[in-house]
Amino acid sequence: MKKVLVIGYVWPEPNSSAAGSHMMSILRQYTQQNWQVEFATPSQPTDHMIDLATVGISSQNIALNCDSFDQYISEYQPDIVMFDRFMMEEQFGWRVEKNCPKALKILDTEDLQCLRNARHQASKADREMTKTDLFSDLAKREIAAILRCDLSLIISSFEMDLLINTFKVDQRLLHHLPFMVDLKQSPTTTRPFAERQHFMTIGNFRHAPNWDVVLHLQQIWPLIKKQIPDAELHIYGSYPPPKATALNNPKTGFLIKGWAEDALMVMEQARVCLAPIRFGAGIKGKLLDAMMMQTPSVTTTLGSEGMHDQEPWPGIIVDDVFEFVAAAVNLYNDQQAWLTAQQHALFLLKSRYDSSLLGPELISKVVDIEENLDSHRLANFTGSMLKHHTMASTKYMSQWIAAKNTI
């Protein structure tokens, strides 16, 4: 039986974030191979974390900058180690290398944080992102982590292209893995047009692009409300801060609903999902949820990025604010346009997000690299160079902190 160790940035919260849902879909692929899977994280427990034991996954708390991890991983001896986000590879990758040099190392990027950060900086300055924004110190750290690993999972086709053609990462080190949807469990029919009402959006409030969506909707909503006086905008998401709940306004129908016990249920009740996303990276869980519940969406070019190619979008993509308002009103009122968008959702799910196709492709890639690990690593000279002691600044910093903490 293969042993897999997943080192998480946080405990998985599949009902709170797309990242949590994506992580659980990967973990399930591993357990379906009858592999032994353990999830370890230095993060504190949270209110909405999943009970991993219920899905056959053991768990372990680990410490940052502490030699106790060396003993732990030496005893566990995993065949495969997967890091959740590049910061975990920075912190623990060198310890894995020291104690389990033959373990296959996988990086689950979730999204490219250097891309998200570059766009955020450009958005705050109200300008287009530049190459200087992108080629930041954060990018140097993130790309180095990708190169040090044997395989990195990339959720967006746009980010695959960026890594290969802009950052010149060898394609053999990358695997495109969008959200995996079990279409057998996904509904084929949902609430009809006449039984739905109101607009909605959803997203973890701690995620900066989601908070920006709420602020942007504050400006957009009065324009929609003026044309559809009876409509409301329901804003869901985990961990709403006081500054968010303060925006709740029943008089205008701008309603901060907060935590949703069942994100798909509230998505199905809405007639239209709004996602005016102005910065970010990866692909958007709220828009995938909308597809699954056949709820047409209005989003931006950036919001739909990496989620479709030639396939028609299940809703409307528009960047201008006034065109966004017109699109939202049209989808809400025009039943035929709404039904057409629904059909596009089903087609897009089948063409790009079918777990019965994506899951086996992932396992096949992992097994193939593991069986040819020596030759795979020999072809990655840059990664070997980055693991050389002259480049291991994070290793020596961690050892210094560990030694300081013993005094």
Secondary structure, DSSP 4 states (H G I P E B T S, - for coil): --EEEEE-SS---TTT-HHHHHHHHHHHHHHTTT-EEEEEESSPP-TT---GGGGT-EEEE--TT-THHHHHHHHH--SEEEEESHHHHHHHHHHHHHH-TTSEEEEE-SS-HHHHHHHHHHHHTTS---HHHHSSHHHHHHHHHHHHSSEEEE--HHHHHHHHHTS---GGGEEE----B-TTTS-S----GGG--SEEEE--TTSHHHHHHHHHHHHHHHHHHHH-TT--EEEE-SS--HHHHTT-BTTTTEEEEE--S-HHHHHHH-SEEEE---S--S--HHHHHHHHTT--EEE-HHHHTTT-SSSPPSEEE--SHHHHHHHHHHHHH-HHHHHHHHHHHHHHHHHH-BHHHHHHHHHHHHHHHHHTHHHHHHT-HHHHHHTSGGG-HHHHHHHHHHHHHH-
